[in-house]
Amino acid sequence: MVKVYEVDKDVDIQFKRRVANLFMGQLEPIGPANVYDQLMRTIDLALKQDSQAHIFVAEKQDTLVGAAFFNVALSIDKGGHYIWLNDLYVHKEHRNQGIAKKLLLHVIYWAENEGIKGIELETGINNEATKSLYNSLGFYDIISKRYGFRY
């Protein structure tokens, strides 16, 4: 059985390491050499009391198998708060078991209870499985060109 829950803001360092180790499966192949340190810094920032970031995890038999990482922001267009879903990740050994859907449904339920006006996210243009999941839950395509800048 898979249990999904939000990571508490005052979780201990061991649990933060478990979350970082999970995300390593997503970032290690594409991240910088210091990706683990970067993950730990990000998790620390996300779990500060004044942070608008949230982490939900999926746990199966005491093993973290998936996570959703998102930020709550304000939008003029939406007339209030919305979620930017940064990451929805399931460890490769646990995919195709409905875990991503369960995580996303928990995020949607949480957002509705918090009065959030919408959820936005991004996925690869050729990621058909993920696009199918999002469409099955009522997400729709937004045509845009995303830009970025780093310091």
N, CA, C and O atoms as a GROMACS GRO file, in nm:
protein
  604
    1MET      N    1   0.084  -0.119   0.000
    1MET     CA    2   0.000   0.000   0.000
    1MET      C    3   0.088   0.125   0.000
    1MET      O    4   0.190   0.130   0.069
    2VAL      N    5   0.048   0.225  -0.077
    2VAL     CA    6   0.123   0.349  -0.088
    2VAL      C    7   0.053   0.456  -0.004
    2VAL      O    8  -0.067   0.479  -0.016
    3LYS      N    9   0.131   0.520   0.080
    3LYS     CA   10   0.082   0.629   0.165
    3LYS      C   11   0.141   0.759   0.111
    3LYS      O   12   0.262   0.768   0.087
    4VAL      N   13   0.056   0.861   0.091
    4VAL     CA   14   0.101   0.992   0.044
    4VAL      C   15   0.074   1.095   0.152
    4VAL      O   16  -0.035   1.098   0.210
    5TYR      N   17   0.173   1.178   0.180
    5TYR     CA   18   0.158   1.281   0.282
    5TYR      C   19   0.255   1.396   0.257
    5TYR      O   20   0.353   1.382   0.184
    6GLU      N   21   0.223   1.510   0.318
    6GLU     CA   22   0.310   1.627   0.307
    6GLU      C   23   0.423   1.615   0.408
    6GLU      O   24   0.403   1.572   0.522
    7VAL      N   25   0.542   1.652   0.364
    7VAL     CA   26   0.658   1.653   0.452
    7VAL      C   27   0.643   1.770   0.548
    7VAL      O   28   0.625   1.884   0.506
    8ASP      N   29   0.651   1.740   0.676
    8ASP     CA   30   0.637   1.841   0.780
    8ASP      C   31   0.756   1.937   0.778
    8ASP      O   32   0.869   1.897   0.750
    9LYS      N   33   0.729   2.065   0.806
    9LYS     CA   34   0.834   2.168   0.802
    9LYS      C   35   0.946   2.142   0.903
    9LYS      O   36   1.058   2.188   0.881
   10ASP      N   37   0.919   2.071   1.011
   10ASP     CA   38   1.024   2.049   1.111
   10ASP      C   39   1.077   1.905   1.110
   10ASP      O   40   1.117   1.853   1.214
   11VAL      N   41   1.078   1.843   0.993
   11VAL     CA   42   1.130   1.708   0.978
   11VAL      C   43   1.280   1.705   1.009
   11VAL      O   44   1.349   1.806   0.991
   12ASP      N   45   1.330   1.592   1.053
   12ASP     CA   46   1.473   1.583   1.089
   12ASP      C   47   1.562   1.564   0.966
   12ASP      O   48   1.514   1.539   0.855
   13ILE      N   49   1.692   1.578   0.988
   13ILE     CA   50   1.791   1.573   0.879
   13ILE      C   51   1.790   1.437   0.808
   13ILE      O   52   1.811   1.430   0.687
   14GLN      N   53   1.766   1.330   0.882
   14GLN     CA   54   1.764   1.198   0.819
   14GLN      C   55   1.652   1.188   0.715
   14GLN      O   56   1.670   1.130   0.608
   15PHE      N   57   1.536   1.246   0.748
   15PHE     CA   58   1.426   1.241   0.652
   15PHE      C   59   1.458   1.329   0.531
   15PHE      O   60   1.427   1.291   0.418
   16LYS      N   61   1.518   1.445   0.554
   16LYS     CA   62   1.558   1.531   0.442
   16LYS      C   63   1.653   1.456   0.349
   16LYS      O   64   1.644   1.470   0.227
   17ARG      N   65   1.743   1.379   0.406
   17ARG     CA   66   1.837   1.299   0.325
   17ARG      C   67   1.763   1.193   0.244
   17ARG      O   68   1.799   1.165   0.130
   18ARG      N   69   1.660   1.135   0.302
   18ARG     CA   70   1.580   1.036   0.229
   18ARG      C   71   1.512   1.100   0.107
   18ARG      O   72   1.506   1.041   0.000
   19VAL      N   73   1.460   1.222   0.127
   19VAL     CA   74   1.396   1.293   0.016
   19VAL      C   75   1.500   1.327  -0.091
   19VAL      O   76   1.474   1.310  -0.210
   20ALA      N   77   1.616   1.375  -0.049
   20ALA     CA   78   1.723   1.408  -0.144
   20ALA      C   79   1.767   1.284  -0.220
   20ALA      O   80   1.788   1.291  -0.342
   21ASN      N   81   1.781   1.172  -0.152
   21ASN     CA   82   1.822   1.048  -0.219
   21ASN      C   83   1.719   1.006  -0.323
   21ASN      O   84   1.756   0.955  -0.429
   22LEU      N   85   1.592   1.025  -0.294
   22LEU     CA   86   1.488   0.994  -0.392
   22LEU      C   87   1.505   1.080  -0.517
   22LEU      O   88   1.507   1.028  -0.629
   23PHE      N   89   1.518   1.210  -0.498
   23PHE     CA   90   1.530   1.301  -0.612
   23PHE      C   91   1.661   1.283  -0.688
   23PHE      O   92   1.672   1.326  -0.803
   24MET      N   93   1.760   1.220  -0.627
   24MET     CA   94   1.885   1.193  -0.698
   24MET      C   95   1.859   1.109  -0.823
   24MET      O   96   1.928   1.125  -0.924
   25GLY      N   97   1.761   1.020  -0.817
   25GLY     CA   98   1.728   0.939  -0.934
   25GLY      C   99   1.684   1.022  -1.053
   25GLY      O  100   1.702   0.982  -1.168
   26GLN      N  101   1.625   1.136  -1.025
   26GLN     CA  102   1.579   1.226  -1.131
   26GLN      C  103   1.692   1.317  -1.178
   26GLN      O  104   1.706   1.342  -1.298
   27LEU      N  105   1.772   1.368  -1.085
   27LEU     CA  106   1.866   1.473  -1.117
   27LEU      C  107   2.009   1.427  -1.144
   27LEU      O  108   2.083   1.496  -1.214
   28GLU      N  109   2.049   1.315  -1.090
   28GLU     CA  110   2.188   1.271  -1.104
   28GLU      C  111   2.234   1.264  -1.249
   28GLU      O  112   2.344   1.308  -1.281
   29PRO      N  113   2.151   1.208  -1.340
   29PRO     CA  114   2.197   1.199  -1.479
   29PRO      C  115   2.210   1.334  -1.549
   29PRO      O  116   2.285   1.346  -1.646
   30ILE      N  117   2.139   1.435  -1.502
   30ILE     CA  118   2.136   1.564  -1.572
   30ILE      C  119   2.189   1.680  -1.491
   30ILE      O  120   2.211   1.789  -1.544
   31GLY      N  121   2.210   1.659  -1.360
   31GLY     CA  122   2.247   1.768  -1.271
   31GLY      C  123   2.398   1.795  -1.269
   31GLY      O  124   2.476   1.721  -1.329
   32PRO      N  125   2.436   1.900  -1.199
   32PRO     CA  126   2.579   1.931  -1.184
   32PRO      C  127   2.647   1.831  -1.091
   32PRO      O  128   2.580   1.748  -1.029
   33ALA      N  129   2.778   1.839  -1.082
   33ALA     CA  130   2.855   1.745  -0.999
   33ALA      C  131   2.813   1.751  -0.853
   33ALA      O  132   2.818   1.649  -0.783
   34ASN      N  133   2.771   1.866  -0.806
   34ASN     CA  134   2.732   1.884  -0.666
   34ASN      C  135   2.580   1.875  -0.647
   34ASN      O  136   2.525   1.944  -0.561
   35VAL      N  137   2.513   1.792  -0.725
   35VAL     CA  138   2.367   1.788  -0.726
   35VAL      C  139   2.310   1.750  -0.589
   35VAL      O  140   2.204   1.801  -0.551
   36TYR      N  141   2.376   1.662  -0.514
   36TYR     CA  142   2.324   1.622  -0.383
   36TYR      C  143   2.325   1.742  -0.288
   36TYR      O  144   2.227   1.765  -0.217
   37ASP      N  145   2.432   1.817  -0.286
   37ASP     CA  146   2.439   1.936  -0.201
   37ASP      C  147   2.333   2.038  -0.242
   37ASP      O  148   2.271   2.102  -0.157
   38GLN      N  149   2.312   2.051  -0.371
   38GLN     CA  150   2.209   2.142  -0.423
   38GLN      C  151   2.071   2.097  -0.376
   38GLN      O  152   1.989   2.179  -0.336
   39LEU      N  153   2.045   1.967  -0.382
   39LEU     CA  154   1.917   1.914  -0.335
   39LEU      C  155   1.896   1.941  -0.186
   39LEU      O  156   1.789   1.984  -0.146
   40MET      N  157   1.998   1.917  -0.107
   40MET     CA  158   1.986   1.939   0.037
   40MET      C  159   1.959   2.086   0.068
   40MET      O  160   1.876   2.117   0.153
   41ARG      N  161   2.028   2.178  -0.001
   41ARG     CA  162   2.002   2.321   0.019
   41ARG      C  163   1.859   2.357  -0.019
   41ARG      O  164   1.793   2.432   0.052
   42THR      N  165   1.812   2.302  -0.131
   42THR     CA  166   1.676   2.331  -0.176
   42THR      C  167   1.572   2.277  -0.079
   42THR      O  168   1.474   2.345  -0.049
   43ILE      N  169   1.592   2.156  -0.032
   43ILE     CA  170   1.499   2.097   0.065
   43ILE      C  171   1.499   2.178   0.194
   43ILE      O  172   1.392   2.202   0.250
   44ASP      N  173   1.615   2.220   0.241
   44ASP     CA  174   1.622   2.305   0.360
   44ASP      C  175   1.543   2.434   0.339
   44ASP      O  176   1.466   2.475   0.427
   45LEU      N  177   1.561   2.498   0.225
   45LEU     CA  178   1.487   2.623   0.196
   45LEU      C  179   1.338   2.598   0.186
   45LEU      O  180   1.257   2.676   0.236
   46ALA      N  181   1.300   2.487   0.121
   46ALA     CA  182   1.158   2.455   0.103
   46ALA      C  183   1.088   2.431   0.236
   46ALA      O  184   0.969   2.459   0.249
   47LEU      N  185   1.161   2.378   0.333
   47LEU     CA  186   1.099   2.341   0.461
   47LEU      C  187   1.112   2.448   0.569
   47LEU      O  188   1.077   2.424   0.685
   48LYS      N  189   1.162   2.565   0.533
   48LYS     CA  190   1.161   2.676   0.629
   48LYS      C  191   1.016   2.716   0.657
   48LYS      O  192   0.930   2.703   0.570
   49GLN      N  193   0.991   2.763   0.777
   49GLN     CA  194   0.853   2.795   0.818
   49GLN      C  195   0.786   2.898   0.727
   49GLN      O  196   0.665   2.891   0.706
   50ASP      N  197   0.862   2.993   0.673
   50ASP     CA  198   0.802   3.098   0.590
   50ASP      C  199   0.803   3.066   0.441
   50ASP      O  200   0.768   3.152   0.359
   51SER      N  201   0.842   2.945   0.405
   51SER     CA  202   0.850   2.906   0.264
   51SER      C  203   0.712   2.878   0.206
   51SER      O  204   0.624   2.826   0.276
   52GLN      N  205   0.694   2.911   0.080
   52GLN     CA  206   0.572   2.878   0.008
   52GLN      C  207   0.588   2.748  -0.072
   52GLN      O  208   0.501   2.713  -0.152
   53ALA      N  209   0.700   2.678  -0.050
   53ALA     CA  210   0.724   2.550  -0.116
   53ALA      C  211   0.668   2.437  -0.030
   53ALA      O  212   0.663   2.447   0.093
   54HIS      N  213   0.627   2.330  -0.096
   54HIS     CA  214   0.572   2.214  -0.028
   54HIS      C  215   0.625   2.088  -0.095
   54HIS      O  216   0.650   2.086  -0.216
   55ILE      N  217   0.642   1.985  -0.016
   55ILE     CA  218   0.687   1.856  -0.067
   55ILE      C  219   0.589   1.750  -0.017
   55ILE      O  220   0.566   1.736   0.103
   56PHE      N  221   0.534   1.675  -0.110
   56PHE     CA  222   0.453   1.559  -0.077
   56PHE      C  223   0.533   1.436  -0.117
   56PHE      O  224   0.599   1.437  -0.221
   57VAL      N  225   0.527   1.332  -0.037
   57VAL     CA  226   0.599   1.209  -0.070
   57VAL      C  227   0.503   1.092  -0.074
   57VAL      O  228   0.398   1.091  -0.008
   58ALA      N  229   0.541   0.993  -0.152
   58ALA     CA  230   0.471   0.865  -0.156
   58ALA      C  231   0.565   0.763  -0.093
   58ALA      O  232   0.681   0.751  -0.131
   59GLU      N  233   0.511   0.690   0.003
   59GLU     CA  234   0.592   0.594   0.078
   59GLU      C  235   0.527   0.456   0.066
   59GLU      O  236   0.406   0.440   0.080
   60LYS      N  237   0.611   0.358   0.038
   60LYS     CA  238   0.565   0.220   0.024
   60LYS      C  239   0.656   0.132   0.108
   60LYS      O  240   0.776   0.122   0.080
   61GLN      N  241   0.602   0.068   0.209
   61GLN     CA  242   0.678  -0.020   0.298
   61GLN      C  243   0.803   0.050   0.350
   61GLN      O  244   0.914  -0.005   0.340
   62ASP      N  245   0.786   0.169   0.406
   62ASP     CA  246   0.894   0.249   0.465
   62ASP      C  247   0.999   0.298   0.366
   62ASP      O  248   1.108   0.340   0.406
   63THR      N  249   0.968   0.293   0.237
   63THR     CA  250   1.060   0.342   0.134
   63THR      C  251   0.992   0.457   0.060
   63THR      O  252   0.877   0.444   0.017
   64LEU      N  253   1.063   0.569   0.044
   64LEU     CA  254   1.010   0.679  -0.036
   64LEU      C  255   1.022   0.640  -0.182
   64LEU      O  256   1.132   0.613  -0.231
   65VAL      N  257   0.910   0.638  -0.252
   65VAL     CA  258   0.909   0.593  -0.391
   65VAL      C  259   0.871   0.704  -0.489
   65VAL      O  260   0.887   0.687  -0.610
   66GLY      N  261   0.821   0.815  -0.439
   66GLY     CA  262   0.783   0.926  -0.526
   66GLY      C  263   0.765   1.053  -0.447
   66GLY      O  264   0.751   1.052  -0.325
   67ALA      N  265   0.767   1.166  -0.520
   67ALA     CA  266   0.751   1.295  -0.454
   67ALA      C  267   0.696   1.399  -0.551
   67ALA      O  268   0.717   1.392  -0.672
   68ALA      N  269   0.626   1.494  -0.495
   68ALA     CA  270   0.581   1.613  -0.567
   68ALA      C  271   0.637   1.734  -0.494
   68ALA      O  272   0.625   1.745  -0.372
   69PHE      N  273   0.698   1.823  -0.568
   69PHE     CA  274   0.757   1.945  -0.513
   69PHE      C  275   0.693   2.062  -0.584
   69PHE      O  276   0.699   2.072  -0.707
   70PHE      N  277   0.631   2.154  -0.507
   70PHE     CA  278   0.564   2.267  -0.571
   70PHE      C  279   0.574   2.392  -0.486
   70PHE      O  280   0.604   2.387  -0.367
   71ASN      N  281   0.547   2.504  -0.551
   71ASN     CA  282   0.546   2.636  -0.486
   71ASN      C  283   0.410   2.699  -0.506
   71ASN      O  284   0.347   2.684  -0.611
   72VAL      N  285   0.365   2.770  -0.404
   72VAL     CA  286   0.243   2.849  -0.413
   72VAL      C  287   0.284   2.992  -0.445
   72VAL      O  288   0.369   3.051  -0.378
   73ALA      N  289   0.222   3.048  -0.548
   73ALA     CA  290   0.252   3.184  -0.590
   73ALA      C  291   0.121   3.258  -0.616
   73ALA      O  292   0.014   3.199  -0.614
   74LEU      N  293   0.133   3.387  -0.641
   74LEU     CA  294   0.017   3.470  -0.675
   74LEU      C  295   0.014   3.496  -0.824
   74LEU      O  296   0.118   3.510  -0.888
   75SER      N  297  -0.106   3.504  -0.879
   75SER     CA  298  -0.122   3.532  -1.021
   75SER      C  299  -0.231   3.635  -1.042
   75SER      O  300  -0.342   3.621  -0.990
   76ILE      N  301  -0.200   3.738  -1.116
   76ILE     CA  302  -0.303   3.835  -1.155
   76ILE      C  303  -0.404   3.767  -1.246
   76ILE      O  304  -0.525   3.786  -1.232
   77ASP      N  305  -0.354   3.688  -1.338
   77ASP     CA  306  -0.439   3.617  -1.434
   77ASP      C  307  -0.541   3.527  -1.366
   77ASP      O  308  -0.656   3.519  -1.409
   78LYS      N  309  -0.499   3.459  -1.259
   78LYS     CA  310  -0.589   3.366  -1.190
   78LYS      C  311  -0.666   3.432  -1.077
   78LYS      O  312  -0.760   3.374  -1.023
   79GLY      N  313  -0.629   3.552  -1.042
   79GLY     CA  314  -0.700   3.623  -0.937
   79GLY      C  315  -0.675   3.567  -0.798
   79GLY      O  316  -0.763   3.569  -0.713
   80GLY      N  317  -0.556   3.517  -0.777
   80GLY     CA  318  -0.522   3.462  -0.645
   80GLY      C  319  -0.404   3.368  -0.652
   80GLY      O  320  -0.321   3.375  -0.742
   81HIS      N  321  -0.399   3.280  -0.555
   81HIS     CA  322  -0.288   3.185  -0.547
   81HIS      C  323  -0.304   3.072  -0.648
   81HIS      O  324  -0.414   3.029  -0.680
   82TYR      N  325  -0.189   3.025  -0.697
   82TYR     CA  326  -0.186   2.907  -0.781
   82TYR      C  327  -0.061   2.828  -0.745
   82TYR      O  328   0.028   2.877  -0.675
   83ILE      N  329  -0.054   2.707  -0.794
   83ILE     CA  330   0.061   2.620  -0.770
   83ILE      C  331   0.142   2.610  -0.898
   83ILE      O  332   0.088   2.592  -1.007
   84TRP      N  333   0.274   2.621  -0.882
   84TRP     CA  334   0.365   2.582  -0.990
   84TRP      C  335   0.426   2.450  -0.945
   84TRP      O  336   0.502   2.446  -0.849
   85LEU      N  337   0.391   2.343  -1.015
   85LEU     CA  338   0.441   2.210  -0.983
   85LEU      C  339   0.578   2.195  -1.047
   85LEU      O  340   0.590   2.172  -1.167
   86ASN      N  341   0.682   2.208  -0.964
   86ASN     CA  342   0.819   2.199  -1.014
   86ASN      C  343   0.856   2.057  -1.055
   86ASN      O  344   0.914   2.035  -1.161
   87ASP      N  345   0.821   1.961  -0.970
   87ASP     CA  346   0.863   1.824  -0.993
   87ASP      C  347   0.757   1.725  -0.947
   87ASP      O  348   0.698   1.739  -0.840
   88LEU      N  349   0.733   1.628  -1.030
   88LEU     CA  350   0.653   1.511  -0.994
   88LEU      C  351   0.739   1.393  -1.036
   88LEU      O  352   0.760   1.369  -1.155
   89TYR      N  353   0.788   1.318  -0.938
   89TYR     CA  354   0.887   1.214  -0.968
   89TYR      C  355   0.852   1.085  -0.896
   89TYR      O  356   0.817   1.084  -0.778
   90VAL      N  357   0.862   0.976  -0.970
   90VAL     CA  358   0.847   0.842  -0.913
   90VAL      C  359   0.973   0.763  -0.952
   90VAL      O  360   1.014   0.762  -1.068
   91HIS      N  361   1.032   0.698  -0.853
   91HIS     CA  362   1.151   0.618  -0.877
   91HIS      C  363   1.122   0.517  -0.987
   91HIS      O  364   1.014   0.459  -0.992
   92LYS      N  365   1.219   0.495  -1.075
   92LYS     CA  366   1.196   0.410  -1.193
   92LYS      C  367   1.150   0.269  -1.159
   92LYS      O  368   1.077   0.208  -1.238
   93GLU      N  369   1.189   0.216  -1.045
   93GLU     CA  370   1.147   0.081  -1.006
   93GLU      C  371   1.001   0.074  -0.960
   93GLU      O  372   0.946  -0.035  -0.941
   94HIS      N  373   0.938   0.190  -0.943
   94HIS     CA  374   0.801   0.193  -0.890
   94HIS      C  375   0.703   0.260  -0.986
   94HIS      O  376   0.592   0.296  -0.946
   95ARG      N  377   0.743   0.278  -1.110
   95ARG     CA  378   0.655   0.343  -1.207
   95ARG      C  379   0.547   0.247  -1.258
   95ARG      O  380   0.556   0.126  -1.241
   96ASN      N  381   0.446   0.305  -1.320
   96ASN     CA  382   0.333   0.230  -1.377
   96ASN      C  383   0.254   0.155  -1.271
   96ASN      O  384   0.201   0.047  -1.297
   97GLN      N  385   0.247   0.212  -1.151
   97GLN     CA  386   0.169   0.154  -1.042
   97GLN      C  387   0.066   0.252  -0.988
   97GLN      O  388   0.001   0.226  -0.887
   98GLY      N  389   0.050   0.366  -1.057
   98GLY     CA  390  -0.047   0.467  -1.014
   98GLY      C  391   0.004   0.562  -0.907
   98GLY      O  392  -0.075   0.637  -0.849
   99ILE      N  393   0.132   0.559  -0.879
   99ILE     CA  394   0.188   0.642  -0.772
   99ILE      C  395   0.188   0.789  -0.811
   99ILE      O  396   0.152   0.874  -0.730
  100ALA      N  397   0.227   0.820  -0.934
  100ALA     CA  398   0.226   0.960  -0.978
  100ALA      C  399   0.085   1.018  -0.973
  100ALA      O  400   0.065   1.132  -0.932
  101LYS      N  401  -0.012   0.939  -1.014
  101LYS     CA  402  -0.151   0.984  -1.011
  101LYS      C  403  -0.195   1.009  -0.867
  101LYS      O  404  -0.261   1.109  -0.839
  102LYS      N  405  -0.159   0.919  -0.777
  102LYS     CA  406  -0.197   0.934  -0.637
  102LYS      C  407  -0.133   1.060  -0.578
  102LYS      O  408  -0.198   1.134  -0.505
  103LEU      N  409  -0.007   1.084  -0.609
  103LEU     CA  410   0.061   1.207  -0.563
  103LEU      C  411  -0.011   1.331  -0.616
  103LEU      O  412  -0.041   1.423  -0.541
  104LEU      N  413  -0.037   1.332  -0.745
  104LEU     CA  414  -0.100   1.449  -0.806
  104LEU      C  415  -0.241   1.471  -0.752
  104LEU      O  416  -0.281   1.586  -0.731
  105LEU      N  417  -0.315   1.365  -0.729
  105LEU     CA  418  -0.449   1.381  -0.670
  105LEU      C  419  -0.440   1.440  -0.530
  105LEU      O  420  -0.526   1.520  -0.492
  106HIS      N  421  -0.338   1.403  -0.453
  106HIS     CA  422  -0.320   1.463  -0.320
  106HIS      C  423  -0.289   1.612  -0.331
  106HIS      O  424  -0.338   1.692  -0.252
  107VAL      N  425  -0.207   1.648  -0.429
  107VAL     CA  426  -0.176   1.791  -0.450
  107VAL      C  427  -0.304   1.865  -0.488
  107VAL      O  428  -0.330   1.973  -0.436
  108ILE      N  429  -0.383   1.809  -0.579
  108ILE     CA  430  -0.508   1.873  -0.621
  108ILE      C  431  -0.602   1.890  -0.503
  108ILE      O  432  -0.659   1.997  -0.483
  109TYR      N  433  -0.620   1.785  -0.425
  109TYR     CA  434  -0.708   1.790  -0.307
  109TYR      C  435  -0.659   1.897  -0.208
  109TYR      O  436  -0.739   1.975  -0.158
  110TRP      N  437  -0.529   1.899  -0.182
  110TRP     CA  438  -0.472   1.998  -0.091
  110TRP      C  439  -0.500   2.139  -0.145
  110TRP      O  440  -0.540   2.228  -0.070
  111ALA      N  441  -0.477   2.158  -0.275
  111ALA     CA  442  -0.496   2.290  -0.336
  111ALA      C  443  -0.642   2.336  -0.325
  111ALA      O  444  -0.667   2.452  -0.292
  112GLU      N  445  -0.735   2.247  -0.350
  112GLU     CA  446  -0.877   2.282  -0.339
  112GLU      C  447  -0.911   2.324  -0.196
  112GLU      O  448  -0.984   2.421  -0.176
  113ASN      N  449  -0.859   2.253  -0.099
  113ASN     CA  450  -0.885   2.287   0.042
  113ASN      C  451  -0.821   2.417   0.085
  113ASN      O  452  -0.867   2.482   0.179
  114GLU      N  453  -0.715   2.456   0.017
  114GLU     CA  454  -0.645   2.581   0.049
  114GLU      C  455  -0.697   2.701  -0.030
  114GLU      O  456  -0.648   2.812  -0.013
  115GLY      N  457  -0.795   2.680  -0.117
  115GLY     CA  458  -0.850   2.789  -0.198
  115GLY      C  459  -0.760   2.830  -0.314
  115GLY      O  460  -0.769   2.942  -0.363
  116ILE      N  461  -0.675   2.740  -0.356
  116ILE     CA  462  -0.585   2.766  -0.468
  116ILE      C  463  -0.666   2.771  -0.598
  116ILE      O  464  -0.758   2.692  -0.618
  117LYS      N  465  -0.631   2.865  -0.685
  117LYS     CA  466  -0.709   2.889  -0.806
  117LYS      C  467  -0.669   2.802  -0.925
  117LYS      O  468  -0.746   2.792  -1.021
  118GLY      N  469  -0.553   2.740  -0.921
  118GLY     CA  470  -0.512   2.657  -1.034
  118GLY      C  471  -0.375   2.595  -1.011
  118GLY      O  472  -0.306   2.628  -0.914
  119ILE      N  473  -0.338   2.507  -1.100
  119ILE     CA  474  -0.208   2.441  -1.096
  119ILE      C  475  -0.149   2.449  -1.236
  119ILE      O  476  -0.217   2.422  -1.334
  120GLU      N  477  -0.022   2.486  -1.243
  120GLU     CA  478   0.048   2.484  -1.370
  120GLU      C  479   0.174   2.402  -1.355
  120GLU      O  480   0.230   2.390  -1.246
  121LEU      N  481   0.218   2.345  -1.467
  121LEU     CA  482   0.337   2.261  -1.467
  121LEU      C  483   0.390   2.256  -1.609
  121LEU      O  484   0.333   2.313  -1.702
  122GLU      N  485   0.500   2.186  -1.622
  122GLU     CA  486   0.562   2.172  -1.752
  122GLU      C  487   0.613   2.029  -1.764
  122GLU      O  488   0.657   1.969  -1.666
  123THR      N  489   0.608   1.975  -1.884
  123THR     CA  490   0.665   1.843  -1.909
  123THR      C  491   0.728   1.843  -2.047
  123THR      O  492   0.703   1.931  -2.128
  124GLY      N  493   0.809   1.742  -2.071
  124GLY     CA  494   0.874   1.730  -2.201
  124GLY      C  495   0.772   1.711  -2.312
  124GLY      O  496   0.670   1.645  -2.293
  125ILE      N  497   0.800   1.768  -2.425
  125ILE     CA  498   0.706   1.766  -2.538
  125ILE      C  499   0.680   1.624  -2.587
  125ILE      O  500   0.573   1.597  -2.642
  126ASN      N  501   0.774   1.532  -2.568
  126ASN     CA  502   0.758   1.395  -2.614
  126ASN      C  503   0.726   1.297  -2.502
  126ASN      O  504   0.729   1.176  -2.524
  127ASN      N  505   0.696   1.347  -2.383
  127ASN     CA  506   0.668   1.260  -2.269
  127ASN      C  507   0.520   1.222  -2.270
  127ASN      O  508   0.439   1.280  -2.196
  128GLU      N  509   0.485   1.127  -2.353
  128GLU     CA  510   0.345   1.091  -2.376
  128GLU      C  511   0.278   1.033  -2.251
  128GLU      O  512   0.161   1.063  -2.225
  129ALA      N  513   0.349   0.952  -2.174
  129ALA     CA  514   0.288   0.891  -2.054
  129ALA      C  515   0.249   0.999  -1.954
  129ALA      O  516   0.140   0.994  -1.897
  130THR      N  517   0.338   1.095  -1.932
  130THR     CA  518   0.310   1.201  -1.837
  130THR      C  519   0.199   1.292  -1.888
  130THR      O  520   0.110   1.332  -1.812
  131LYS      N  521   0.202   1.325  -2.016
  131LYS     CA  522   0.096   1.408  -2.072
  131LYS      C  523  -0.039   1.338  -2.061
  131LYS      O  524  -0.141   1.402  -2.036
  132SER      N  525  -0.040   1.208  -2.080
  132SER     CA  526  -0.164   1.131  -2.068
  132SER      C  527  -0.218   1.138  -1.925
  132SER      O  528  -0.338   1.154  -1.904
  133LEU      N  529  -0.128   1.125  -1.827
  133LEU     CA  530  -0.169   1.136  -1.686
  133LEU      C  531  -0.231   1.273  -1.660
  133LEU      O  532  -0.341   1.282  -1.605
  134TYR      N  533  -0.162   1.378  -1.700
  134TYR     CA  534  -0.213   1.513  -1.674
  134TYR      C  535  -0.348   1.535  -1.742
  134TYR      O  536  -0.440   1.588  -1.681
  135ASN      N  537  -0.360   1.495  -1.868
  135ASN     CA  538  -0.487   1.511  -1.940
  135ASN      C  539  -0.599   1.432  -1.874
  135ASN      O  540  -0.713   1.478  -1.871
  136SER      N  541  -0.569   1.313  -1.823
  136SER     CA  542  -0.672   1.230  -1.760
  136SER      C  543  -0.728   1.294  -1.633
  136SER      O  544  -0.839   1.262  -1.591
  137LEU      N  545  -0.653   1.385  -1.574
  137LEU     CA  546  -0.697   1.453  -1.452
  137LEU      C  547  -0.751   1.594  -1.480
  137LEU      O  548  -0.776   1.670  -1.386
  138GLY      N  549  -0.768   1.627  -1.607
  138GLY     CA  550  -0.829   1.756  -1.642
  138GLY      C  551  -0.732   1.868  -1.675
  138GLY      O  552  -0.774   1.980  -1.701
  139PHE      N  553  -0.602   1.840  -1.674
  139PHE     CA  554  -0.505   1.942  -1.716
  139PHE      C  555  -0.516   1.959  -1.867
  139PHE      O  556  -0.552   1.865  -1.938
  140TYR      N  557  -0.484   2.077  -1.916
  140TYR     CA  558  -0.493   2.106  -2.058
  140TYR      C  559  -0.366   2.175  -2.104
  140TYR      O  560  -0.293   2.234  -2.024
  141ASP      N  561  -0.340   2.167  -2.233
  141ASP     CA  562  -0.219   2.227  -2.291
  141ASP      C  563  -0.230   2.380  -2.291
  141ASP      O  564  -0.334   2.437  -2.322
  142ILE      N  565  -0.120   2.442  -2.255
  142ILE     CA  566  -0.106   2.587  -2.267
  142ILE      C  567   0.009   2.610  -2.364
  142ILE      O  568   0.121   2.567  -2.340
  143ILE      N  569  -0.020   2.675  -2.472
  143ILE     CA  570   0.083   2.701  -2.571
  143ILE      C  571   0.162   2.824  -2.527
  143ILE      O  572   0.108   2.934  -2.516
  144SER      N  573   0.291   2.803  -2.502
  144SER     CA  574   0.377   2.914  -2.464
  144SER      C  575   0.521   2.877  -2.489
  144SER      O  576   0.553   2.762  -2.521
  145LYS      N  577   0.606   2.972  -2.475
  145LYS     CA  578   0.751   2.950  -2.484
  145LYS      C  579   0.808   2.992  -2.350
  145LYS      O  580   0.796   3.108  -2.311
  146ARG      N  581   0.869   2.901  -2.280
  146ARG     CA  582   0.925   2.929  -2.149
  146ARG      C  583   1.068   2.978  -2.164
  146ARG      O  584   1.144   2.925  -2.246
  147TYR      N  585   1.104   3.078  -2.086
  147TYR     CA  586   1.239   3.132  -2.086
  147TYR      C  587   1.298   3.120  -1.947
  147TYR      O  588   1.225   3.109  -1.849
  148GLY      N  589   1.428   3.121  -1.938
  148GLY     CA  590   1.493   3.114  -1.808
  148GLY      C  591   1.617   3.202  -1.804
  148GLY      O  592   1.670   3.242  -1.908
  149PHE      N  593   1.661   3.230  -1.684
  149PHE     CA  594   1.782   3.308  -1.663
  149PHE      C  595   1.842   3.262  -1.532
  149PHE      O  596   1.770   3.244  -1.434
  150ARG      N  597   1.972   3.244  -1.527
  150ARG     CA  598   2.041   3.203  -1.405
  150ARG      C  599   2.152   3.299  -1.373
  150ARG      O  600   2.218   3.353  -1.462
  151TYR      N  601   2.173   3.319  -1.245
  151TYR     CA  602   2.284   3.403  -1.200
  151TYR      C  603   2.405   3.317  -1.174
  151TYR      O  604   2.510   3.368  -1.135
   0.00000   0.00000   0.00000
